Amino acid sequence: MGPPFEFLSGKAVGYYERMKEKGGNVFIDTLSYEEFMMLGEAGLSRRLA
């Protein structure tokens, strides 16, 4: 199993969006750099849970 999050290129996001449309087990969340940097480990874990 991979990491709980990944940074994706635009092409990769398109791939996962298509998977989600087909009913795949995919969760896509978008954060600005500032929002991501403000999250601590606990905040990131809550957001991904």
Phi, psi and omega per residue, in radians:
M1 nan 2.420 -3.105
G2 -1.413 -2.996 3.127
P3 -1.188 2.815 -3.109
P4 -1.231 -0.201 3.096
F5 -2.603 2.764 3.100
E6 -2.470 2.565 3.002
F7 -1.605 2.215 -3.003
L8 -2.057 2.588 2.999
S9 -1.339 2.931 3.089
G10 -1.026 -0.688 3.123
K11 -1.117 -0.738 3.131
A12 -1.156 -0.702 3.111
V13 -1.054 -0.733 3.097
G14 -1.032 -0.729 3.105
Y15 -1.040 -0.854 -3.115
Y16 -1.209 -0.567 3.060
E17 -1.102 -0.711 3.087
R18 -1.145 -0.691 3.082
M19 -1.062 -0.748 -3.131
K20 -1.109 -0.735 3.121
E21 -1.074 -0.528 3.133
K22 -1.496 0.085 3.092
G23 1.623 0.224 3.120
G24 -1.195 2.741 -3.139
N25 -1.416 1.393 -3.043
V26 -2.276 2.340 3.028
F27 -2.137 2.147 -3.137
I28 -1.979 2.177 3.113
D29 -2.204 2.474 -3.131
T30 -2.074 2.241 3.096
L31 -2.250 2.537 2.974
S32 -1.300 2.868 3.107
Y33 -1.010 -0.743 -3.124
E34 -1.101 -0.769 3.122
E35 -1.079 -0.758 -3.139
F36 -1.095 -0.757 -3.104
M37 -1.182 -0.453 3.132
M38 -1.366 -0.333 3.134
L39 -1.340 2.276 2.982
G40 -1.526 -3.093 3.128
E41 -1.054 -0.716 3.140
A42 -1.147 -0.741 3.133
G43 -1.131 -0.682 3.109
L44 -1.153 -0.748 3.111
S45 -1.074 -0.751 3.115
R46 -1.111 -0.711 -3.096
R47 -1.172 -0.565 -3.100
L48 -1.597 -0.125 -3.094
A49 -1.359 nan nan
